[in-house]
């Protein structure tokens, strides 16, 4: 059975030099409260695996970790929406491994499934292929990408019961389910924690056996208000 902890307690499991994953897409479906708690620690030299970088405009989501210079290396599809990551990359203080978005997701999935590699033609003829192994199958060339596993995955759900079974809401499912399979420790931030039996079994997106820690995040209404305010502020900055 997973432990129910505060975000501050949960991030104590994250140590210097670890590989972490965070779910979400430009902040949507992201474990924002737990990320903010991590940003308030002295943990550093992290490798962050994330499909995309932070939402553009206001420093937000994983942008706060980059701004604090807690991230040593970023593995993902792009940094074009995170000004802090762009600046540190140009300065040479942030290492970035670019992997196409669909491929990075498949690499995470491969780690969770115990597969040895992802083989894809995506990236051939671009900078992505530099330093990567290639194989030829049926006369066609492919790039070989190793699986992506993390020490800790921080995922975001809509509701969790006290056994850790999680349901997702709308498009926020994202990479949450595959990241839960590809890490040694899984921290799940949710809008609401309910009693066992309140989540229909056929609605479970991530089973509780994969979850180690549950964090009570902001409520659905609080998150709606947060994003409404964020979009207004971002629009004014343009």
VEXMILO-790559 format. One line per field, with one value per residue (C-alpha): residue in one letter; chain; x, z negated, y negated; residue number from 0. Coordinates in nm, 4 decimals. Last residue first. Layout:
! VEXMILO-790559
code: c(A|...)
unit: c(A|...)
c1: c(X|...)
c3: c(Z|...)
c2: c(Y|...)
pos: c(NUM|...)
This chain:
! VEXMILO-790559
code: c(X|X|X|X|X|X|X|X|X|X|X|X|X|X|X|X|X|X|X|X|X|X|X|X|X|X|X|X|X|X|X|X|X|X|X|X|X|X|X|X|X|X|X|X|X|X|X|X|X|X|X|X|X|X|X|X|X|X|X|X|X|X|X|X|X|X|X|X|X|X|X|X|X|X|X|X|X|X|X|X|X|X|X|X|X|X|X|X|X|X|X|X|X|X|X|X|X|X|X|X|X|X|X|X|X|X|X|X|X|X|X|X|X|X|X|X|X|X|X|X|X|X|X|X|X|X|X|X|X|X|X|X|X|X|X|X|X|X|X|X|X|X|X|X|X|X|X|X|X|X|X|X|X|X|X|X|X|X|X|X|X|X|X|X|X|X|X|X|X|X|X|X|X|X|X|X|X|X|X|X|X|X|X|X|X|X|X|X|X|X|X|X|X|X|X|X|X|X|X|X|X|X|X|X|X|X|X|X|X|X|X|X|X|X|X|X|X|X|X|X|X|X|X|X|X|X|X|X|X|X|X|X|X|X|X|X|X|X)
unit: c(A|A|A|A|A|A|A|A|A|A|A|A|A|A|A|A|A|A|A|A|A|A|A|A|A|A|A|A|A|A|A|A|A|A|A|A|A|A|A|A|A|A|A|A|A|A|A|A|A|A|A|A|A|A|A|A|A|A|A|A|A|A|A|A|A|A|A|A|A|A|A|A|A|A|A|A|A|A|A|A|A|A|A|A|A|A|A|A|A|A|A|A|A|A|A|A|A|A|A|A|A|A|A|A|A|A|A|A|A|A|A|A|A|A|A|A|A|A|A|A|A|A|A|A|A|A|A|A|A|A|A|A|A|A|A|A|A|A|A|A|A|A|A|A|A|A|A|A|A|A|A|A|A|A|A|A|A|A|A|A|A|A|A|A|A|A|A|A|A|A|A|A|A|A|A|A|A|A|A|A|A|A|A|A|A|A|A|A|A|A|A|A|A|A|A|A|A|A|A|A|A|A|A|A|A|A|A|A|A|A|A|A|A|A|A|A|A|A|A|A|A|A|A|A|A|A|A|A|A|A|A|A|A|A|A|A|A|A)
c1: c(0.3024|0.3306|-0.0405|-0.1257|0.0966|-0.0773|-0.4221|-0.3117|-0.1681|-0.4841|-0.6981|-0.4399|-0.4475|-0.8259|-0.8659|-0.6080|-0.7964|-1.1217|-0.9639|-0.8212|-0.4557|-0.2279|-0.2618|0.0484|0.0404|0.3638|0.4698|0.2469|0.2885|0.0794|-0.1912|-0.2927|-0.2562|-0.5469|-0.8214|-1.1655|-1.2461|-1.1989|-1.4555|-1.2971|-1.4905|-1.4016|-1.1044|-1.1682|-1.0848|-0.7811|-0.8417|-0.6520|-0.3646|0.0143|0.1602|0.5188|0.6610|0.9918|1.2064|1.0872|0.9622|0.6173|0.4665|0.6206|0.4007|0.0785|0.1613|0.2717|-0.0489|-0.3452|-0.4178|-0.6235|-0.9486|-0.9370|-0.7159|-0.7886|-0.5435|-0.5285|-0.2956|-0.4499|-0.5916|-0.7886|-0.6447|-0.8201|-0.7220|-0.3676|-0.0233|0.3082|0.6456|0.8783|1.1866|1.5059|1.4396|1.4386|1.4749|1.5211|1.8087|1.7514|1.8589|1.8276|1.6961|1.8074|1.5912|1.7106|1.4861|1.6392|1.9515|2.0873|2.2142|2.3809|2.3598|2.6447|2.4784|2.1387|1.9437|2.1385|1.9256|1.9537|1.7703|1.5679|1.2702|1.3718|1.2889|1.4258|1.3513|1.5784|1.6194|1.2613|1.1706|0.8183|0.8705|1.1982|1.0405|0.7563|1.0073|1.1858|0.8470|0.7709|1.1131|1.0449|0.7127|0.8649|1.1835|1.4933|1.7157|1.9743|2.0368|2.3233|2.2643|2.5531|2.6764|2.5714|2.3457|2.1849|2.1459|1.9650|1.7371|1.6509|1.5578|1.3479|1.1386|0.9138|1.1880|1.3418|1.2545|1.1877|1.3253|1.6245|1.7431|2.0758|2.2142|1.8795|1.8823|1.9869|1.7155|1.5764|1.5754|1.3745|1.1290|1.0944|0.9743|0.6244|0.6275|0.8440|0.5968|0.6043|0.6248|0.5005|0.7869|0.9825|0.8503|0.8461|1.0241|1.3287|1.5195|1.8750|1.9374|2.2593|2.0918|1.8738|1.8777|1.5035|1.2314|1.2245|1.1327|0.8242|0.7349|0.7623|0.5391|0.2732|0.2935|0.2447|0.1788|-0.1417|-0.1189|0.2078|0.3444|0.2525|0.2512|0.4621|0.7840|1.0711|1.3740|1.7319|1.9207|2.2393|2.1526|1.8712|1.4948|1.3257|1.2892|1.0533|0.7691|0.7865|0.7557|0.4739|0.2875|0.2596|0.0126|0.2125|0.1425|0.0000)
c3: c(2.5452|2.1671|2.1291|2.2839|2.0333|1.7400|1.8691|1.9476|1.5974|1.4300|1.6188|1.5454|1.1702|1.1644|1.3293|1.0912|0.7895|0.9239|0.9784|0.6265|0.5656|0.4919|0.2329|0.2744|0.3046|0.2649|0.3926|0.6968|0.9358|0.7324|0.7200|1.0791|1.3249|1.5539|1.3360|1.4913|1.5269|1.1526|1.0662|0.8224|0.4993|0.3748|0.1638|0.0202|0.2098|0.2574|0.4789|0.7220|0.7477|0.7185|0.7741|0.6661|0.8287|0.7192|0.9303|1.2538|1.5932|1.5241|1.3734|1.6609|1.9043|1.7299|1.6798|2.0364|2.1349|1.9083|1.8894|2.2100|2.0252|1.6592|1.5193|1.2717|1.0183|0.7958|0.5076|0.2428|0.0687|0.3798|0.6344|0.8315|1.1176|1.1690|1.2031|1.2218|1.0578|1.1674|0.9586|1.0286|1.3993|1.7020|2.0671|2.3064|2.5566|2.9017|3.2205|3.5494|3.8540|4.2102|4.4545|4.6599|4.4747|4.1457|4.1318|3.7961|3.6650|3.3380|3.2226|3.1948|3.4226|3.5388|3.3741|3.5703|3.8721|4.1643|3.9791|3.6915|3.7152|3.8819|3.5625|3.3390|2.9683|2.7484|2.5058|2.3933|2.0276|2.0728|1.8478|2.0163|2.3597|2.2644|2.1681|2.5006|2.6785|2.5217|2.6257|2.9778|3.0151|2.9036|3.1100|2.8876|2.8077|2.5386|2.3634|2.1314|1.9348|1.8396|2.1965|2.2111|2.5087|2.3156|2.0087|2.2130|2.3888|2.0627|1.8958|2.1950|2.1830|2.4878|2.7324|2.5076|2.7312|2.7610|2.4319|2.2166|1.9987|1.8166|1.5127|1.3738|1.0344|1.1952|1.0008|1.3322|1.4638|1.1666|1.2005|1.5725|1.4866|1.4364|1.4759|1.5430|1.7184|2.0961|2.2600|2.0885|1.9822|2.1810|2.3759|2.3328|1.9989|1.8656|1.6185|1.5156|1.1773|1.0730|0.7749|0.4671|0.2466|0.1909|0.2726|0.6396|0.5299|0.3567|0.6719|0.8751|0.6212|0.6501|1.0298|1.0940|1.4672|1.6531|1.8398|1.7537|2.1056|2.1463|1.8339|1.6669|1.4750|1.4931|1.2654|1.2992|0.9744|0.9336|0.5982|0.4155|0.4602|0.1793|-0.0205|0.2606|0.0992|-0.2372|-0.0840|0.1444|-0.1624|-0.2110|-0.1659|-0.1661|0.0918|0.0000)
c2: c(-3.8995|-3.9395|-4.0170|-3.6807|-3.5024|-3.6706|-3.5762|-3.2197|-3.1815|-3.3119|-3.0601|-2.7914|-2.8498|-2.8811|-2.5424|-2.3962|-2.5258|-2.3826|-2.0413|-2.0451|-2.1206|-1.8288|-1.5545|-1.3413|-0.9629|-0.7638|-0.4210|-0.3695|-0.0754|0.1716|-0.0946|-0.0384|-0.3283|-0.4134|-0.2644|-0.3169|0.0554|0.1029|-0.1667|-0.4166|-0.4621|-0.1149|-0.2220|-0.5673|-0.8830|-1.1068|-1.4106|-1.6287|-1.3822|-1.3781|-1.0319|-0.9645|-0.6522|-0.4979|-0.2623|-0.4205|-0.3023|-0.1607|-0.4763|-0.6707|-0.4775|-0.5745|-0.9407|-1.0099|-1.1879|-1.1115|-1.4847|-1.4610|-1.4032|-1.3071|-1.0354|-0.7577|-0.6234|-0.3153|-0.3996|-0.1752|-0.4825|-0.5714|-0.8081|-1.0804|-1.3111|-1.1899|-1.3461|-1.1596|-1.2120|-0.9328|-0.8556|-0.6602|-0.6810|-0.4514|-0.5492|-0.2561|-0.2775|-0.4348|-0.2557|-0.4428|-0.2565|-0.1853|0.0075|0.3057|0.5454|0.4356|0.2203|0.1112|-0.2162|-0.3106|-0.6699|-0.9207|-1.1752|-1.0471|-1.3294|-1.5909|-1.5001|-1.2573|-0.9837|-1.1266|-0.8933|-0.5656|-0.3761|-0.0992|-0.1337|0.0734|0.3617|0.4086|0.4533|0.3224|0.0207|-0.0659|-0.0264|-0.2620|-0.5286|-0.4822|-0.4911|-0.8285|-0.9591|-0.8327|-1.0077|-1.3358|-1.3185|-1.2817|-1.5779|-1.5215|-1.8513|-1.9403|-2.2588|-2.4894|-2.5367|-2.9011|-2.8271|-2.5406|-2.7621|-3.0266|-2.7804|-2.6058|-2.9350|-3.0423|-2.7213|-2.6832|-2.5878|-2.3225|-2.0300|-1.6562|-1.5324|-1.4512|-1.7404|-1.7295|-1.9101|-2.0215|-2.1942|-2.5221|-2.7078|-2.8351|-2.4782|-2.3554|-2.6455|-2.5756|-2.2265|-2.3726|-2.7504|-3.0506|-3.2827|-3.2882|-2.9499|-2.6324|-2.4072|-2.1496|-1.8530|-1.4746|-1.4901|-1.3071|-1.5247|-1.4400|-1.5977|-1.7684|-1.9370|-1.8905|-2.2011|-2.1953|-2.4502|-2.3498|-1.9977|-2.1380|-2.3317|-2.0108|-1.8357|-2.1065|-2.1145|-1.7429|-1.7996|-1.7140|-2.0435|-2.2162|-2.2327|-1.8656|-1.6530|-1.3883|-1.4306|-1.1853|-1.1788|-1.0586|-1.1135|-1.3188|-1.4720|-1.2940|-1.2652|-1.0729|-1.3960|-1.4958|-1.3023|-1.4776|-1.8244|-1.7088|-1.5894|-1.2172|-0.9322|-0.6089|-0.3426|0.0000)
pos: c(237|236|235|234|233|232|231|230|229|228|227|226|225|224|223|222|221|220|219|218|217|216|215|214|213|212|211|210|209|208|207|206|205|204|203|202|201|200|199|198|197|196|195|194|193|192|191|190|189|188|187|186|185|184|183|182|181|180|179|178|177|176|175|174|173|172|171|170|169|168|167|166|165|164|163|162|161|160|159|158|157|156|155|154|153|152|151|150|149|148|147|146|145|144|143|142|141|140|139|138|137|136|135|134|133|132|131|130|129|128|127|126|125|124|123|122|121|120|119|118|117|116|115|114|113|112|111|110|109|108|107|106|105|104|103|102|101|100|99|98|97|96|95|94|93|92|91|90|89|88|87|86|85|84|83|82|81|80|79|78|77|76|75|74|73|72|71|70|69|68|67|66|65|64|63|62|61|60|59|58|57|56|55|54|53|52|51|50|49|48|47|46|45|44|43|42|41|40|39|38|37|36|35|34|33|32|31|30|29|28|27|26|25|24|23|22|21|20|19|18|17|16|15|14|13|12|11|10|9|8|7|6|5|4|3|2|1|0)
